[in-house]
Amino acid sequence: MRDRNWWLLVAASGALLVIAGAFGAHALEGRLTPRLLAAFETGVRYQAWHTLAMLGVLAWRAAMPLPGQRLVLGLWALGIALFSGSLYALALSGLGRLGWITPLGGLAMIGGWLALGACVLRARPTTPD
């Protein structure tokens, strides 16, 4: 199977985001300040969107493998780990100094979107628009 490891990573991310979402909604409500709970929920939301985006790129890659698609996947995976991971850690530990990691994850996510655009621009159109 092509991209087996990417599919496994996306499956794990999907499972973890459901677990994190349920944990945030049921176990953390009332135990965290509203600010920390909102940070945790932001991590879940960004992980969900980027996990879905990774699914889309993997499906696209199965139909039309192009240079740059793995870079997109890698940047988004790094972004999920740094952005969402740091927000989870910040919310659960209360250590504000972890907040410096979050923007690095955001930059990785933005880089993934820009790499996606570059990948599309470099691809040769199969049919005229």
C-alpha positions in Angstrom: 0.0 0.0 0.0 1.4 3.4 -1.0 1.9 5.8 1.9 1.0 3.3 4.5 2.9 5.1 7.2 1.1 8.4 6.4 -2.3 6.6 6.5 -1.3 5.1 9.9 -0.3 8.5 11.2 -3.6 10.1 10.0 -5.5 7.2 11.6 -3.7 7.7 14.9 -4.2 11.5 14.7 -7.9 11.0 14.1 -8.3 8.6 17.0 -6.3 10.9 19.3 -8.3 13.9 18.4 -11.6 12.1 19.2 -10.1 11.0 22.5 -8.8 14.6 23.2 -12.2 16.1 22.3 -14.1 13.7 24.6 -11.6 14.2 27.4 -11.8 18.0 27.1 -15.6 17.9 27.0 -16.2 15.5 29.8 -13.1 15.2 32.1 -11.7 18.7 31.9 -14.9 20.8 32.0 -15.0 22.5 35.4 -11.4 21.5 36.2 -9.7 24.0 34.0 -10.1 27.8 33.8 -12.1 28.9 30.8 -8.9 30.2 29.2 -7.1 26.9 29.5 -10.2 24.9 28.4 -10.4 27.1 25.3 -6.8 26.5 24.6 -7.3 22.8 24.8 -10.4 23.0 22.5 -8.4 25.1 20.0 -5.8 22.3 19.9 -8.5 19.8 19.2 -10.1 21.9 16.5 -6.8 22.6 14.6 -5.8 18.9 14.9 -9.2 17.9 13.4 -9.0 20.3 10.4 -5.4 19.3 9.6 -6.1 15.6 10.0 -8.9 16.0 7.5 -6.7 18.0 5.2 -4.1 15.3 5.4 -6.7 12.7 4.4 -7.5 14.9 1.3 -3.9 15.1 0.3 -3.4 11.3 0.7 -6.5 10.7 -1.5 -5.2 13.2 -4.0 -1.7 11.5 -3.9 -3.3 8.1 -4.5 -4.8 9.4 -7.7 -2.1 11.8 -8.8 1.3 11.6 -6.9 3.2 14.8 -7.3 6.4 16.2 -5.8 5.7 18.3 -2.8 2.7 16.3 -1.4 4.9 14.6 1.2 6.3 18.0 2.3 2.7 19.2 2.8 1.9 16.1 4.9 5.1 16.5 6.9 4.6 20.1 7.7 1.0 19.5 8.8 2.0 16.6 10.9 4.7 18.7 12.5 2.2 21.5 13.0 -0.3 19.2 14.7 2.4 17.9 17.0 3.8 21.4 17.9 0.6 23.5 17.8 -2.0 21.1 19.2 0.5 19.2 21.4 1.7 22.4 23.0 -1.8 23.6 23.7 -2.7 20.2 25.2 0.4 20.4 27.4 -0.2 24.0 28.3 -3.8 23.4 29.3 -3.1 20.2 31.3 0.1 21.5 33.1 -0.7 25.3 33.3 2.9 26.0 32.4 2.7 29.2 30.4 6.2 28.9 29.2 5.1 26.1 26.8 3.3 28.8 24.8 6.4 29.6 22.8 6.1 26.3 21.0 2.5 27.0 19.7 3.5 29.6 17.1 6.1 27.3 15.7 3.4 24.7 15.1 1.2 27.4 13.5 4.1 28.3 11.2 4.5 24.7 10.2 0.7 24.5 9.5 0.9 27.7 7.4 4.0 26.3 5.6 2.0 23.2 4.8 -0.8 25.3 3.2 1.8 27.3 1.2 3.5 24.1 0.1 0.1 22.8 -1.0 -0.3 25.9 -3.2 3.2 25.5 -4.6 2.5 21.8 -5.4 -0.7 22.7 -7.3 1.1 25.5 -9.2 3.9 23.1 -10.3 1.4 20.4 -11.4 0.5 20.2 -15.1 -3.1 20.7 -15.7 -4.8 17.5 -17.2 -7.7 19.4 -18.7 -8.1 23.1 -19.6 -10.1 25.2 -17.1 
